[in-house]
């Protein structure tokens, strides 16, 4: 079951919420939905509740058996030694966190951050960012699992560090996934690392960097589900999707999948469908797309 509390809810959003949840009191919604629907509801809330404050609570595989998400709130979820707690930050902490005078609204901070991300997408690849990719057992984060994750931390166009882990899973890998990726059950048994360890390591690896991925929403849904299942608070990093960027930059291609884009731009790449190889390909693709967009400006 999930519980959602919301203030200043616009009528259109209330109508959307009522399709899935029951409003048991003013601004208090409850219901049982899949993780996919839950994430879609939360994205909808963040998009349309521009001035409203929202808190979402739902079950997770941590010690407290629940996790929190907040929107436009001064209270924030934190991970404290594996426990999910809600922190009411002081004025000093708010100032340090935002690097702005206390008193600016969160909506304003989001606006400024989004503007910075847009500028980066248009003209700049010199900022710090992490290109990452995952391999999974299927398409649905509420029932499928991540089996491999890789990332490249890039600063001033140079790769300063790399991250790669195979992940232990409870179920067997579907044969079609093993055929596509070359990842087998025996490989995970020999080299796989527990999910909670990998997620904590990856969260530390990415820090506050912008995240770059091809079909970002797919990867982020799995990443959020995996992190929340081990008690890690929601990722707040800004993201850039090279799939979306490619569609805006080059019109009329038959396909915008990673392999076809690498061929179209004549970019070298190794065999895809392994996380590290895909991350390298996305890094090259992102730089190429930015170069094209800069040349058009």
Secondary structure, DSSP 8 states (H G I E B T S, - for coil): -EEEEESS--HHHHHHHHTT-EEEETTEEEE---HHHHHHHHHHHHHH-SS--EEEEE--SSTTS-EEEEES-SEEEEEETTEEEEEE--HHHHHHHHTS-TT--HHHHHHHHHHHHHHHHHH---S-EEEEEEEESSS-TTT--EEEEEEEEEETTEEEEEEEEEB--SS---HHHHHHH---HHHHHHH-B-HHHHHHHHHHHHTT-EEEETTHHHHHHHHHHHHHHTT-------EEEHHHHHHHHS---S--SHHHHHHHTT-----SSSHHHHHHHHHHHHHHHHHHHHHH-
